[in-house]
Amino acid sequence: MSVEDWGSGFARWLVCRGRVAGYDTENGGVRALIVMLAQVAVDRGLTPGETAVVAELLGVGSEEVTAAYVGEMRERAMMRLLEHPDLGVLDVYLDDVADER
């Protein structure tokens, strides 16, 4: 499977970094882990602990891991808001409530 076939940008980043770190990204278990990790990261983000583990396994800094997925995560969140305009109205309302405090 080529890097382009992995779907999300973060999954492709994980594949590239995984290969550099010596992981067999063609292995079914490694592939499944990459897909799940990428899905979780771009869907809800990673906790500091999860980020630290990924960074350690790949031999990179935590900031690099976060930078690799946060843009895609924000895009996905915006797409959800656009798909459900009522959530956009709620978001504006909650921003107004927060500003009043």
GIURTA-V9936 format. One record per residue. N is the residue number from 1. RES is the residue in one small letter. PSI is psi in degrees with one decimal (999 if undefined). NEAR is the number of other ideal C-beta (glycine too) atoms within 8 Angstrom. D_FIRST is the distance of its C-alpha to the first C-alpha in whole Angstrom. Layout:
# GIURTA-V9936
n: <N	N>
res: <RES	RES>
psi: <PSI	PSI>
near: <NEAR	NEAR>
d_first: <D_FIRST	D_FIRST>
This chain:
# GIURTA-V9936
n: <1	2	3	4	5	6	7	8	9	10	11	12	13	14	15	16	17	18	19	20	21	22	23	24	25	26	27	28	29	30	31	32	33	34	35	36	37	38	39	40	41	42	43	44	45	46	47	48	49	50	51	52	53	54	55	56	57	58	59	60	61	62	63	64	65	66	67	68	69	70	71	72	73	74	75	76	77	78	79	80	81	82	83	84	85	86	87	88	89	90	91	92	93	94	95	96	97	98	99	100	101>
res: <m	s	v	e	d	w	g	s	g	f	a	r	w	l	v	c	r	g	r	v	a	g	y	d	t	e	n	g	g	v	r	a	l	i	v	m	l	a	q	v	a	v	d	r	g	l	t	p	g	e	t	a	v	v	a	e	l	l	g	v	g	s	e	e	v	t	a	a	y	v	g	e	m	r	e	r	a	m	m	r	l	l	e	h	p	d	l	g	v	l	d	v	y	l	d	d	v	a	d	e	r>
psi: <128.1	161.8	-36.1	-23.0	0.5	-5.7	-98.5	151.1	-36.9	-37.1	-42.3	-39.6	-43.8	-40.9	-49.9	-47.6	-37.6	-42.2	-43.6	-36.7	-3.2	9.8	144.7	93.2	-3.0	-11.9	133.7	-41.2	-41.8	-42.3	-45.4	-41.9	-43.2	-46.5	-46.0	-44.9	-42.9	-41.9	-46.3	-45.1	-47.8	-15.0	-45.8	-5.9	168.2	144.7	162.7	-37.4	-43.8	-42.1	-42.8	-40.6	-47.0	-44.5	-45.1	-44.6	-31.8	-8.0	36.1	173.7	155.0	-37.6	-36.1	-40.0	-49.5	-45.0	-28.6	-24.6	-19.0	-36.0	-44.5	-37.9	-43.4	-40.1	-43.5	-41.2	-41.1	-39.4	-40.5	-41.5	-41.4	-31.4	-23.8	82.6	-28.7	-30.1	-33.6	-41.6	-43.5	-40.4	-44.0	-43.2	-46.0	-35.8	-42.1	-41.5	-44.3	-36.4	-27.5	-19.6	999>
near: <5	4	7	5	6	12	7	10	9	12	12	12	10	13	12	9	10	12	9	8	9	4	8	5	10	6	8	5	6	12	11	8	8	14	11	8	10	15	9	10	12	11	7	5	7	11	6	7	6	9	12	9	8	11	13	7	7	12	7	7	6	9	6	9	14	10	8	10	16	9	8	11	13	8	8	10	8	8	8	9	11	8	5	8	7	6	9	10	8	8	9	8	8	8	8	8	8	7	6	5	4>
d_first: <0	4	7	8	6	8	11	14	15	16	12	11	14	14	10	12	15	14	13	16	18	17	14	12	9	7	10	11	14	13	10	13	15	13	13	17	18	16	18	21	21	21	23	26	26	26	29	30	30	26	25	27	25	22	24	25	22	20	23	24	27	27	28	24	23	25	25	21	21	25	24	22	24	27	25	25	28	30	28	29	33	32	31	34	37	40	37	38	42	42	40	43	45	44	44	47	48	47	49	52	52>
